[in-house]
Amino acid sequence: MPNRLAQETSPYLLQHAENPVDWFPWCDEALSRARRENKLIFLSIGYAACHWCHVMEHESFEDESVAETLNRDFVAIKVDREERPDLDEIYMAATMLFSGGHGGWPMSVFLAPDLKPVFAGTYFPKEDAYGRPGFKTLLTFLQRKWSLEETALLRDAGKVVEALRRMQVPAGAADLPGPDHIAEAAGTLLRAFDHSRGGLASGGNKFPQSLSLELLLRAFRATGEERYRAAVELTLERISLGGIYDHLGGGLHRYATDPDWLVPHFEKMLYDQALVASALVEAWQAASDTAKKRLFASRIRGICDYVLRDLRSPDGAFYSSEDADSEGQEGKYYIWTREEVSRALGTVDARLFASHYDVSEHGNWLHPGDQHVPTGPKNVLQVVRPAEVLANLDGTSVAEVDESLARSRARLFDLRGQRTRPALDDKVLTGWNGLMISALAQAAATLDEPSYGEAAATAADFLLHQVRRDGRLLATFGKGRARLKAYSTDYAFLAEGLVAIYQWNADRRFLREAEMLVDTAVAYYWDDADGGMFLTASDHEDLLVRCKTVQDGATPSANSVMALTLQKLAILLGRQDYREKAGIILRTFVDSSPRSVFQQERLLSALDAWHRGWDEIAIVGPRSDPRTKGLLARVHSEFRPNKVIAFADGPNSSDADGMPLLLGRGMVDGKPTAYVCRDYACDRPVTEPEELFATS
């Protein structure tokens, strides 16, 4: 029979609804039962696309003997980390304390009835294995320990909580670091990069590190030093050509499990699509040659098209992720044998495709024994020979090779669609949608792809109308209902997305909505005592710790994104109070220690904007006029990360509506006109795109 999780909206929780474990969601009923019966809580935190979460479920949570022990001796609670980042942040920090700095999912935390952690880890095999105790052994040990040494466990748990509270004290420098700190931080990042294969040097997994790439590009803009741009371009080229990119369906896998970007962890997360697409947009703007521009533009479109095709809901919002597994094996949906390719494509097309994408008889991903991955000679598609080389080898034209490869990709994509597809996590997360809205709006403006901007606006309207109640955002939408109070990340990411839409289409409605979101976030999440944003609202449920998201990780922190968005809105709306709050965030959280750069990349981007100032651009002219479009295209194609654009759709700024950049502006000689100002000084107004930025 289904357990209590059958009533939830999270696909991750619903995956466990048929387990024999008597799961609770996080709720008062479960917490009250633990207190009433004085039982330890087993808190299991994961997410729908998590491979090892599936493994632990199949091994332990579907096992009757394990379920019997859990149901008798513990209160078992299952949490989707993407729905409850507040719980995830608290108990992941505890897990890392218990494990000496190692964390991950599934997260397995044992709590006293007062919610203090007494033990924590990640994946446990059912039986003792891999040099770690089995889950059954652990359950027996902890239940006995609780029954015999409850006082000692509670005393030690109290020490863990004190450590967690100390971790919430910001490590900001006494004095805000100056502009030189950006170059120093970028230099620290650069020394950690793999200069032959891109990305942060690692003997194992490699992540796209999009926030680091953004900071390196800012250092390039500030210093003109080619080494910063070169590291970014190398990384994005290797990602774009490697197996981490889905060459048939577009989109990016979570990370590579090898230093060459070949074999990915095959899950696809919405936030990765958003952040990497945004990094690619900036890399396109800053690209050193047209070949790189073509590659980066192709990958921007590939990511955005994948999201609009496979992660878009009927309402226009975006789903959270696709799983890594299908038919119980990771990556099975995405890999190919040489025989499959030959059978599908025919001799000539198959030969070109195999040579281009590294498809061989012996395979490039060999897994002879792991039950969780396909066995035998399998191929992950990666580009190893460009079309120009294939054309020379075959004595044909590049155009003919490109046509063959496009034909083959379409054929194999159709065939792949007949396979069992990885599971879809179809919940809509407000914050992650905000990130994707930003990426789509940036792509629309930069590549002149209106469909991307229109999709961003549709998603934004859905969130503002269907995932907001009484002026307050909610965190998630699924199965037809919105629920859970939003987090500061939701406000920060969506406000950033709304500003990005305005920068694309000049619709001030989105700018005013962004202002309302920021004002609401300040009212409910701002720390009046110590500065910055808490993760949870002032009227959120009481938890062990009220966290501040102070670190940029797989996604940027709310404070980092707010520090940039507040600066933009301060200029566009004339809100000096926003600039003051941005300064408080920077003074509160910017840490000048060398290692902090790996956790503060987006925050340091905000610091760069604070010190270097903003390009304040006003464009006046009918939006339908081709000359106006030419000015806008020039603005959007230029790599100037610290720029804001105000737009008056007409001959003058009579509709400035409280926007300082537009006051007193008008067309010159009856032509659409651009004004560029910086540090309270303005260039002369220009009417020709090539005249823009001529002196700066």
C-alpha positions, 0 to 999 in steps of 0.5 A, a space after each residue: 500500500 502507498 505510504 504518506 508520500 503518495 499525497 505529495 507533489 514532489 516526484 522525488 517523494 512520489 518515487 518512494 510512495 510505494 516503499 515498505 518504509 513508513 515514510 513521513 514528509 517533513 511535517 508536524 505529525 512526524 516531529 510530534 511522533 518522534 517527541 512523543 515516542 522519544 525515537 530518533 528521526 531518520 532524515 533522508 534527503 535527496 532529489 529525483 535525478 540523483 543516481 545514488 539516491 536510486 541505488 540506496 532506495 533499491 538496496 535498502 528502502 525497498 527491502 522488507 527487513 530494513 523497513 521493519 527496523 526503520 518502522 519499529 525503531 525510528 521515525 523516517 522522514 523523506 525530504 526533496 532537497 530542491 523543495 526544502 533547501 533550508 533543511 538541506 543547508 542545515 543538515 548538509 553542514 552537519 553531515 560535513 562536520 560528521 564526515 570530515 568535509 565530505 557531503 552529497 546525496 543521498 544525505 542520511 541524517 539521524 536526529 534526536 527528537 529535538 531535531 539536533 543531529 546525532 549522526 550523519 553520512 551520505 550513501 550507505 550500502 545495505 550490508 557492510 561494504 566499500 569500507 563503510 558500515 552497511 545501513 542495517 548495521 548502522 540502524 542497529 548501532 544507533 538504536 542501541 546507542 540511543 537507548 543506552 547513551 541518550 544523554 551523551 548523544 544529546 550533549 554531543 549533538 548540542 556541540 554540533 548545533 553550536 558549530 552550525 550557528 558559528 558557521 552563520 557568522 559572516 566572514 566579511 573583511 573589516 574593510 571592503 577589499 578594493 578593485 585589485 582584489 578582483 584580479 587577485 581572486 581571478 589569478 587564484 582561480 586561474 592557477 587552479 585551472 587545467 590549462 590543457 583541458 579546461 575547467 578546474 584541475 581535478 583527477 576526478 569529476 569536472 563541473 562546468 564552473 560557470 560562475 568561475 568563468 564569469 569572474 575570469 571574463 570580468 578580469 579579462 575585461 578589467 585588465 585586458 590580459 588574454 590569459 583570463 579569456 583563454 582559460 574561459 574559451 578553452 573550458 567552454 570549447 572542451 565542454 561544447 565538444 565533449 560528452 558532457 554536452 548532448 550532441 543529439 538533443 542539446 543540453 548539458 549533463 551535470 558534470 564529467 566523471 573524467 578530466 577530459 569531459 568525456 563521460 558525464 554523470 548523465 542527469 540534466 539539471 535546469 540550473 546547469 542549463 541556465 548558468 552555462 547558457 549565461 556563461 556562453 552568452 558572455 563568452 560569445 560577446 568576448 570571443 577572440 574569433 568568429 569560429 569560437 563565436 559560431 561554436 558558442 552560439 550553437 551551444 547556446 541555442 542547443 541548450 535553450 532549444 533543449 529546455 524549450 522542447 523537453 523541460 517546458 511545461 504546458 503553462 510555459 514554466 520550466 521543469 527541474 531535471 531529467 534523471 541520469 538513469 533509465 531501465 535501472 542503468 545510468 546513461 543507457 538512454 544516451 550511449 551507442 554502439 558502432 553497430 547501432 550507428 551503422 544500422 541506422 545511418 548506412 555506410 557513408 553517413 555512419 563512417 562520417 558520423 563515427 569519425 566525427 563523434 568518436 564512435 568505435 567498435 571497442 567503445 570509448 566508455 567501458 564498464 565491464 562489471 558495474 551493475 548500475 551502468 551498461 556493460 560492454 563497448 559503448 560510446 559517449 558522443 564527443 567531437 574529435 574531428 572537425 568537419 573541415 578535417 573530414 572534408 579534406 580526408 574525403 575529398 568533399 566539401 565542408 557543406 556536404 559533411 555538415 549536411 551528412 552530420 545534421 542528417 545523422 543527428 536527426 535520424 539518431 535523435 529520432 531513434 533515441 526517442 524510441 528508447 525508455 527515456 530517463 524520468 522527468 522531475 516535473 516540479 517547477 521551482 521558482 528560483 531555478 526558473 528565475 535563472 533560466 528566465 535570465 539565460 533565455 532573455 540574455 540569449 534572445 538579446 544577444 543572438 536576436 532570437 525573439 522566441 527565447 525572450 518570449 519564452 522567458 516572459 511567459 515563464 515569468 508571467 506564470 510565476 507571478 500569477 500562479 506561484 504568488 499568493 497575497 504578494 508573496 512568492 511560493 517556492 514550488 509548483 507541481 500537480 496543479 498547486 503552488 506550495 511552500 513559502 519561497 526562499 530568498 533565492 527565489 526572490 533574488 533569482 526571479 528579480 534578476 530574471 525580470 530585469 533581464 527581460 526588461 533589458 531585452 524587451 523594454 517592458 517596464 512591467 517586468 521592471 516594476 515587478 522586480 522592484 516589488 519582489 526586491 521590496 518584499 524580500 527586504 521586508 521578510 528576509 533582510 537581517 537588520 542587525 548584521 546585514 544581508 539576506 537570510 535564506 528563510 523568511 521572518 515568518 518561516 517555521 522555526 528550525 535549528 538555525 536560520 541560515 544565510 546563504 553566503 556561499 556560491 556553489 552549484 547555484 549562486 547565493 541569494 546575497 550574491 545575486 541580490 548584490 548585483 540586482 540591487 545595483 542595477 535597479 538602483 540605477 534604473 529606478 533611482 533607488 539609492 536605498 538599493 545601492 546602500 543595501 548592495 554595499 551592506 551585502 558586500 561589506 558583510 560577506 566578501 571575504 578577502 582570504 585566498 580560498 574564499 574565491 572558490 565560494 564567492 565567484 558571483 559575489 566577487 562579480 558584484 564587487 567588481 561592478 561596485 568598484 568599476 561602475 556601470 555603463 548606463 545606456 539610454 536608447 531613445 527611438 521607436 522600437 520598430 525602427 530598424 535603426 533603433 534595433 541596430 543600436 540595441 544589437 550593438 549594445 547587446 553584442 558588446 561584452 560589458 558585464 556591468 551595463 544597464 539599458 533604459 529604453 524610451 519607445 518614441 522620439 523623446 523621454 516624455 514617458 520616463 516614468 521615474 527612470 533617471 537615465 531617460 530624463 531629458 533624453 531625445 532623438 538627435 536629428 530625428 534619428 534613434 539615439 543612444 546615450 552612454 554615461 559612466 561615473 556621472 559623465 556622458 559620451 556624446 549622443 550617437 545615432 550610428 551603431 559603430 559610434 557606440 563605445 568608440 571612446 570607452 
